[in-house]
Amino acid sequence: MSDAIRYEISPPLSDEALNALFAVAWENHAPCDFQARLRHSLLYVGAFSEGRLVGFVNVAWDGGIHAFLLDTTVHPNFQRHRIGTNLVQTAIVAARKRGIEWLHVDYEAHLEGFYQRCGFHSTLAGLLNLKED
């Protein structure tokens, strides 16, 4: 299946297409304005099957040498076909070409194996939930 998938770096993407993908891939997704997020991205990668968006990953950055992998998403009907891995690898290559030296990613414990296979190493990090009282 991944042979029929086309990967594009920072293609034009509508909020409608992104919200449709996220609605089927993420439990409790609420429609949002993705354009505001994408304006702050170094780049993002879309995966397409027959012109339909079936995968996405965003690379936000600090304006320097650090970037952050966010929102790795694959449509459930297309999962387990290396599309997520190909999205991340495409993002890594593109970020490197743009001078990024450090690519960070946060993930839940069940995704550790996936990100390790993509080349990421576990590190110590801190996290503060600013929504908590």
Buried (B, 14 or more C-beta within 10 A) or exposed (E): EBEEBEBBBBEEBEBEBBBBBBEEBEEEBEEEEBEEBBEEBBBBBBBBBEEEBBBBBBBBBEEEEBBBBBBBBBBEEBBEBBBBBBBBBBBBEBBEEEEBEEBBBEBEEEBEEBBEEBEBEEEEEEEEEEEEE
